[in-house]
Amino acid sequence: MSRIKSRFADLEKRHRTALIPYVTAGDPEPSVTVPLMHAMVEAGADLLELGVPFSDPMADGPVIQAASERALVHHISLKNVIEMVKEFRQRDNDTPVILMGYLNPVEVMGYEHFAHTAARAGVDGVLTVDIPPEESRDFLVALKNHKLDPIYLIAPTSSGERIRSICTSASGFVYYVSVKGVTGAANLEVASVADKVAEIRQSTNLPIGVGFGINDANSAAEVGKVADAVVVGSAIIRRVADNAGDKDAIVSEVSALLQSMRMALDK
């Protein structure tokens, strides 16, 4: 059983909603990332999403775009990100880690080489924003050969047919984008999220994570009532940006946010 499947099975037994924080690898500097990953687990994270910096992150809003820019100043590559996961695994062999990013760096490395290298380092899943399932055949083969879970996004505008297609290709969990637009967008409507999550459940038995628009403990708790996982990204990256240059402050601020979300989810 994969780490992701095992973690969600354990959470289900404990009636606990997964908390999945996102950080951009190498932001604001490479030495921050692995200590921050460990701190997030200690603060209550159940899975981790590690963003691969990219020069044209089209699904991301200005907050996470800026994080990629800060990381790229340090020339953070996909290879560097995988090495960070390998370093993280020296202390934590249990927490699932998902790489989130764009196809171009993976294509440069090559599907098979990427999958092999990522799996050996301890990566568990891959969310590649800009490759739809119908164009993923070779990529999926490489991921599945190395027991990596392909994670896919489902949009508010996704039709029933589209949802079924995505769920057929996905494993680990599916990720519902709770608002139209890019990461960091506002106007989260929990009622509409609940309706869409219920629709998605008709097409899959996989856990459903919800992200985009979750900014505080209250919004995390509300979404946690209808989803199997809440994903928080921009709210974390804002705290990283506000404390750039002070590693201890970054860890403290991000940990405090996640602890408040964890407490709200567990009520």
C-alpha positions as CSV (number, residue, x, y, z in Angstrom):
1,M,0.0,0.0,0.0
2,S,1.3,3.4,-0.9
3,R,2.0,6.1,1.7
4,I,-0.8,8.2,0.4
5,K,-3.4,5.3,0.5
6,S,-2.1,4.2,3.9
7,R,-2.3,7.7,5.3
8,F,-5.9,8.3,4.1
9,A,-7.0,4.9,5.4
10,D,-5.6,5.7,8.8
11,L,-7.2,9.1,8.8
12,E,-10.6,7.6,7.9
13,K,-10.4,5.2,10.8
14,R,-9.8,8.1,13.1
15,H,-12.5,10.3,11.5
16,R,-9.9,12.9,10.8
17,T,-9.7,15.3,7.8
18,A,-6.3,15.5,6.2
19,L,-4.4,18.8,6.3
20,I,-2.2,19.2,3.3
21,P,0.0,22.3,3.3
22,Y,1.8,23.5,0.1
23,V,5.2,25.3,0.0
24,T,7.4,26.2,-2.9
25,A,10.7,24.4,-2.7
26,G,13.6,26.8,-2.3
27,D,11.5,29.7,-1.2
28,P,12.8,32.1,0.1
29,E,16.1,30.1,0.1
30,P,17.0,26.4,-0.2
31,S,18.0,26.0,3.4
32,V,14.5,26.8,4.6
33,T,12.6,24.1,2.8
34,V,13.4,20.8,4.6
35,P,13.2,22.3,8.1
36,L,9.9,23.9,7.2
37,M,8.6,20.5,5.9
38,H,9.4,18.9,9.3
39,A,7.9,21.8,11.2
40,M,4.6,21.5,9.2
41,V,4.4,17.8,10.1
42,E,4.9,18.6,13.7
43,A,2.2,21.3,13.5
44,G,-0.4,18.8,12.3
45,A,0.1,18.3,8.5
46,D,-0.8,14.8,7.3
47,L,0.6,15.0,3.8
48,L,2.9,17.6,2.2
49,E,2.7,19.3,-1.2
50,L,6.1,20.5,-2.4
51,G,6.0,22.9,-5.3
52,V,8.6,22.7,-8.1
53,P,9.5,26.3,-9.1
54,F,8.7,27.2,-12.7
55,S,9.1,30.4,-14.7
56,D,5.6,30.4,-16.1
57,P,3.3,28.9,-13.4
58,M,0.0,29.6,-15.2
59,A,-2.3,28.1,-12.6
60,D,-0.8,30.1,-9.8
61,G,-1.8,33.5,-8.6
62,P,0.7,36.3,-7.8
63,V,1.5,35.0,-4.3
64,I,2.8,31.6,-5.5
65,Q,4.2,33.1,-8.7
66,A,6.4,35.3,-6.5
67,A,7.5,32.3,-4.5
68,S,8.7,30.6,-7.7
69,E,10.6,33.7,-8.7
70,R,12.3,33.8,-5.3
71,A,13.3,30.2,-5.5
72,L,14.5,30.5,-9.1
73,V,16.9,33.2,-8.0
74,H,18.7,30.3,-6.3
75,H,18.5,28.2,-9.5
76,I,16.3,25.6,-7.9
77,S,15.7,22.8,-10.4
78,L,13.5,19.7,-10.3
79,K,16.6,17.7,-9.4
80,N,17.2,20.0,-6.4
81,V,13.6,19.5,-5.3
82,I,13.9,15.7,-5.4
83,E,17.1,16.0,-3.4
84,M,15.1,17.9,-0.8
85,V,12.6,15.1,-0.5
86,K,15.5,12.7,-0.1
87,E,16.9,14.8,2.7
88,F,13.4,15.0,4.3
89,R,13.2,11.2,4.3
90,Q,16.3,10.9,6.5
91,R,14.1,11.9,9.4
92,D,10.5,11.2,8.2
93,N,9.7,8.0,6.3
94,D,6.0,8.1,6.9
95,T,4.5,11.5,5.8
96,P,3.4,11.4,2.1
97,V,5.0,14.0,-0.2
98,I,3.5,15.1,-3.4
99,L,5.4,17.1,-6.0
100,M,3.2,19.8,-7.6
101,G,4.3,21.6,-10.7
102,Y,4.4,21.8,-14.5
103,L,5.3,19.4,-17.3
104,N,8.3,21.1,-18.8
105,P,10.9,20.3,-16.2
106,V,9.7,16.7,-16.1
107,E,9.9,16.4,-19.9
108,V,13.4,17.8,-19.8
109,M,14.4,15.1,-17.3
110,G,12.4,12.4,-19.2
111,Y,9.4,10.6,-17.8
112,E,11.1,7.4,-16.9
113,H,14.2,9.0,-15.4
114,F,12.1,11.4,-13.4
115,A,9.8,8.7,-12.0
116,H,12.7,6.5,-11.1
117,T,14.6,9.3,-9.4
118,A,11.6,10.7,-7.6
119,A,10.5,7.3,-6.3
120,R,13.9,6.4,-5.0
121,A,14.1,9.7,-3.2
122,G,10.8,9.1,-1.4
123,V,8.2,11.0,-3.5
124,D,4.7,9.5,-3.3
125,G,2.6,11.4,-5.8
126,V,2.9,13.9,-8.7
127,L,0.4,16.6,-9.6
128,T,1.3,18.1,-12.9
129,V,-1.0,21.0,-13.6
130,D,-0.7,21.2,-17.4
131,I,-1.0,17.7,-18.7
132,P,-4.6,16.3,-18.9
133,P,-5.4,12.6,-18.5
134,E,-6.0,12.1,-22.2
135,E,-2.4,13.3,-23.0
136,S,-0.8,11.4,-20.1
137,R,-0.5,7.9,-21.3
138,D,3.3,7.7,-21.4
139,F,3.6,9.8,-18.2
140,L,1.1,7.6,-16.4
141,V,3.0,4.4,-17.4
142,A,6.2,5.8,-16.0
143,L,4.6,6.9,-12.7
144,K,2.8,3.6,-12.2
145,N,5.9,1.6,-13.0
146,H,7.5,3.3,-10.0
147,K,4.4,3.2,-7.8
148,L,3.9,7.0,-7.9
149,D,0.3,8.3,-7.6
150,P,-0.8,10.7,-10.3
151,I,-2.9,13.4,-8.8
152,Y,-5.3,15.4,-11.0
153,L,-7.2,18.7,-10.5
154,I,-10.9,18.9,-11.0
155,A,-12.4,22.3,-11.7
156,P,-15.7,23.8,-10.7
157,T,-16.6,23.8,-14.4
158,S,-15.7,20.1,-14.9
159,S,-18.6,18.2,-16.4
160,G,-19.7,14.8,-15.1
161,E,-18.0,13.1,-18.1
162,R,-14.8,15.0,-17.5
163,I,-14.9,14.1,-13.8
164,R,-15.3,10.4,-14.6
165,S,-12.3,10.6,-17.1
166,I,-10.1,12.3,-14.5
167,C,-11.0,9.8,-11.7
168,T,-10.3,6.9,-14.0
169,S,-6.7,8.0,-14.4
170,A,-6.1,9.3,-10.9
171,S,-4.9,7.5,-7.8
172,G,-4.0,8.5,-4.2
173,F,-6.6,11.2,-4.1
174,V,-8.3,13.8,-6.4
175,Y,-7.9,17.5,-5.9
176,Y,-10.9,19.7,-6.3
177,V,-10.2,23.4,-7.1
178,S,-12.8,25.1,-5.0
179,V,-12.9,28.4,-6.8
180,K,-12.6,29.5,-10.4
181,G,-9.3,31.2,-11.2
182,V,-5.8,30.8,-9.9
183,T,-4.3,30.0,-6.5
184,G,-5.0,32.6,-3.9
185,A,-8.4,33.5,-5.4
186,A,-11.1,34.5,-3.0
187,N,-14.9,34.0,-2.8
188,L,-14.9,30.5,-1.4
189,E,-18.5,29.2,-1.3
190,V,-18.7,26.2,0.9
191,A,-22.3,25.2,-0.2
192,S,-21.2,25.0,-3.8
193,V,-18.0,23.1,-2.8
194,A,-20.2,20.6,-0.9
195,D,-22.4,20.1,-4.0
196,K,-19.4,19.5,-6.3
197,V,-17.7,17.2,-3.8
198,A,-20.9,15.1,-3.6
199,E,-21.0,15.0,-7.4
200,I,-17.3,13.8,-7.6
201,R,-18.0,11.1,-5.0
202,Q,-20.4,9.5,-7.5
203,S,-17.4,8.8,-9.8
204,T,-14.7,7.7,-7.4
205,N,-13.9,6.0,-4.1
206,L,-10.7,8.0,-3.9
207,P,-10.4,10.6,-1.1
208,I,-11.2,14.1,-2.3
209,G,-9.0,17.0,-1.3
210,V,-10.2,20.6,-1.7
211,G,-7.9,23.6,-2.2
212,F,-7.7,27.2,-3.5
213,G,-9.3,29.8,-1.3
214,I,-8.6,28.2,2.1
215,N,-6.9,31.0,4.1
216,D,-7.6,30.5,7.8
217,A,-8.8,28.1,10.4
218,N,-12.5,28.9,9.8
219,S,-12.4,28.2,6.1
220,A,-10.4,25.1,6.7
221,A,-13.0,23.8,9.2
222,E,-15.9,24.6,6.9
223,V,-14.4,22.8,3.9
224,G,-13.2,19.9,6.2
225,K,-16.9,19.1,6.9
226,V,-17.4,18.0,3.3
227,A,-14.0,17.0,2.1
228,D,-11.5,14.3,3.0
229,A,-8.6,16.8,2.9
230,V,-8.0,20.5,2.9
231,V,-5.1,22.0,0.9
232,V,-3.6,25.3,1.9
233,G,-1.0,27.1,-0.1
234,S,-1.2,30.9,-0.6
235,A,-1.9,31.6,3.1
236,I,1.4,29.8,3.9
237,I,3.4,31.4,1.1
238,R,2.3,34.9,2.3
239,R,3.8,34.1,5.7
240,V,7.0,32.9,4.1
241,A,7.2,36.1,2.0
242,D,6.4,38.3,5.0
243,N,9.3,36.8,7.0
244,A,11.8,36.2,4.2
245,G,15.3,36.4,5.7
246,D,14.3,35.0,9.1
247,K,14.0,31.2,9.0
248,D,12.9,31.0,12.6
249,A,10.0,33.4,12.0
250,I,8.9,31.5,8.9
251,V,8.8,28.3,10.8
252,S,7.0,29.9,13.7
253,E,4.4,31.7,11.6
254,V,3.6,28.8,9.3
255,S,3.4,26.4,12.3
256,A,1.0,28.7,14.1
257,L,-1.3,28.8,11.1
258,L,-1.3,25.1,10.6
259,Q,-1.9,24.4,14.3
260,S,-4.9,26.7,14.3
261,M,-6.2,24.8,11.2
262,R,-5.6,21.5,12.8
263,M,-7.4,22.4,15.9
264,A,-10.4,23.7,13.9
265,L,-10.5,20.6,11.8
266,D,-10.4,18.3,14.8
267,K,-13.3,20.1,16.7
